[in-house]
Amino acid sequence: MEFFYKAIDRTGELQRGTLQATSQSAAATELSRRQMIPVDLRIQNHRLPAWLTQPLRIRSRLSTRDVVTLTQGLASLLKAGLVLDRALHIMGATTERRGIRILCVDLERRVRAGSTFADALSERRGLFPPYYVAMASAGELGGSLPEGLERLASFVERAAAIRERIVSSLIYPAMLAGMILVTMILVLTVVLPRFRSLFQESQAQLPWATRGVLALGDFVGADGWFCVGLIAMGAAFLYRAWHDPIRGTRLALRLLKARWTFGLISKTQTSRFLRTIGTLSRSGVPLPQATSVALGMLQNRALLAAARDVHTRLKEGLNLSLLLDRGDVFPKAAVQLARVGEETGRLDDLLIEAADTLDRESQGTIDRLLSVLVPSITIVMGALVAAIIASVLVGILSLNDLAF
């Protein structure tokens, strides 16, 4: 039988081709004899178009699940006493994830060529964030790579869990708000016009509520795209202002301190910032370098500007807690825990504890907001629809009064 294969050769390159074998296991044995790791192996079917027999392309980025699986697997193999290149080889040969398999072969080739694990990771640009490479480098330099990888896996998994929890919490109210908008548009543009001819034939003086709803329906039906255009222009203006270096920083600061954000932006981003510093510091990375890597965790420009100032002044020998307090943008609770950590010599532990505290406060705030927001949206939706229906009914009743 003829088999189509896709395999990784000794140089880490992906090869495709066909070979003759009596069975699939025999074909896999032949590929192993050629020192190739099979990624895909199937019976060649000449009756199908060629594009159907070609496997899908591997994604250029690893998912969070892939990163956690790779990190935990390598940590376990290294703790068992295997050397790094052997651990990479076993990880690549045993995993069912094709992306991890290809990556492990490439990393193994680079390590055997003399590169450190951190250098091999850094050469795979776009796959691993800077903090990942920094923690791997610190683990190698300190001779504690297995422990460093375990902390990395825990860090990545926890960060992903927090992000998914926040996103999941916001899905339902977002869907509910979208349904309200669609319902209102349908009522104003589809339902109301059916009553217009009835009201026009009567030539009666309609109540002000009915006239207002009909006028609103006319406006939405005739000038709806104009409203969409105004919204698009406003969005474009805000986009340009946000990406302007000066105005963007001012907007970011106002957004950071606005009461209606309930401090969520400051808490969530500061949590990621401090957790990265604490995790890197615990792995042996110097504080200024850890702070430099953690800058990539911030998106708000006001926080980023304050964090950059912290990084610059840390090189002058100032305390981290003092610098965090000077910016007046970081949560006070986090500043106090950082100060306690410096006084007790447990800065890395207290920074991670501060991040945990901020995460709990953020989740509690989100839960309370959702407990109020969801029923509020439902009540508003019911009130608006009821008001429209009531205005139409009032108009119909006025016609009946006129008939009698």
Sequence and secondary structure as in RCSB ss.txt:
>XXXX:A:sequence
MEFFYKAIDRTGELQRGTLQATSQSAAATELSRRQMIPVDLRIQNHRLPAWLTQPLRIRSRLSTRDVVTLTQGLA
SLLKAGLVLDRALHIMGATTERRGIRILCVDLERRVRAGSTFADALSERRGLFPPYYVAMASAGELGGSLPEGLE
RLASFVERAAAIRERIVSSLIYPAMLAGMILVTMILVLTVVLPRFRSLFQESQAQLPWATRGVLALGDFVGADGW
FCVGLIAMGAAFLYRAWHDPIRGTRLALRLLKARWTFGLISKTQTSRFLRTIGTLSRSGVPLPQATSVALGMLQN
RALLAAARDVHTRLKEGLNLSLLLDRGDVFPKAAVQLARVGEETGRLDDLLIEAADTLDRESQGTIDRLLSVLVP
SITIVMGALVAAIIASVLVGILSLNDLAF
>XXXX:A:secstr
 EEEEEEE TTS EEEEEEE SSHHHHHHHHHHTT EEEEEEE  TTS HHHHS     SS  HHHHHHHHHHHH
HHHHTT  HHHHHHHHHHH S HHHHHHHHHHHHHHHTT  HHHHHHHSTTTS HHHHHHHHHHHHTT HHHHHH
HHHHHHHHHHHHHHHHHHHHHHHHHHHHHHHHHHHHIIIIITHHHHHHHHHHT    HHHHHHHHHHHHHHHHHH
HHHHHHHHHHHHHHHHHHSHHHHHHHHHHHHH GGGTTHHHHHHHHHHHHHHHHHHHTT  HHHHHHHHGGG   
HHHHHHHHHHHHHHTTT  HHHHHHHTS S HHHHHHHHHHHHHT HHHHHHHHHHHHHHHHHHHHHHHHHHHHH
HHHHHHHHHHHHHHHHHHHHHHHHHHHH 
